[in-house]
């Protein structure tokens, strides 16, 4: 009984000794676990631009309606069509003037008749003046003789009556001249009116610009009250009439740069904010902004367009928006320093929606957790894995 246990112990010791590496495994220390990997981005110093995207319609800055100023004349010739660019004073259309020419010929005869009537009235003045001189002289000779009784009273009365009659005829002659001059002036005024009407038969562009529409048709009777015959975009200026939300309206100002994308997303044109409306629609809560564009054949009035308005530009430290945690007025980033998470308060500037400018609290080149506040906390050990900013935004 006392002999068997030592034998068993010896056999067990022999088996352990015969197993290779057993003693070494039991003596090896445990390996520490690897810290979790975290994607980080590098704080870079570069330019950041904040924009506001607006949509709207291309419209003329100012339209000029050109119509006929005379009635009853037929359109004889059309010299401009939609899409034409015209200069100020360019002839757009001509109206028939046959009736006006006839009226002018009739007026010529009326002017000649008025001249003859005036000449006749002036000759009557000369005759009346001569008769008055004779009558006055006869009265002057008769009056002393009548006073001496050489001639009778009846002769003196005749001389007085004759002098009065000649004076009346002279006054009438002067009035006749005035009437003849008035008739001539009226006839001349009628001629000027006809000549003005004839000049209005040539319809010209009051300003340079682009012909947007033409309602004039050959052979149609023009009417001053019938609406415009042509519509012109003054100086060929087309601009973007866009709508913006009231929340960003105050960030817009005259002179800001705008990149306008035209239909098809293939062409862009640089413009500037020309006008920010002081009114906000009470129903839609939208305000209007007018964006001036340079003349271009790419612009089509009535087309849809989209504009990106630059509201701010700065040079500073830039991070993806996902790397910043904002709680109320406080913003924080998680910096990886020597493999340890360090939560750091920052002051932000421009925020484009995808990127944010860091004004204070972060230096260029520091590694920042790309998706802040998601997996790690202040003081955690991590293994940083660099990620490009474009990957974070994507």
Secondary structure, DSSP 8 states (H G I E B T S, - for coil): -TTHHHHHHHHHHHHHHHSTTHHHHHHS--------EEEEEE-EEEEEEEEEEEEEEEEESSEEEE--SSSSEEEEEE---TT-EE-TT-EEEEE--HHHHHHHHHHHHHHHHHHHHHHHHHHHHHHHHHHHHHHHHHHHHHHHHHHHTSS-HHHHHHHHHHHHHHHHHHHHHHHHHHHHHHHHHHHHHHHHHHHHHHHHTEEE-SS-EEEEEE---TT-EE-TTS--SEEEEETT-EEEEEEEEHHHHTT--TT-EEEEEETTSS-EEEEEEEEEEEEE-TTT-EEEEEEEE---TT--TT-EEEEEEEEEEEEEEEEEGGG-EEETTEEEEEEEETTEEEEEEEEEEEE-SSEEEEEES--TT-EEESSTTSS--TT-B-EEEE--HHHHH-
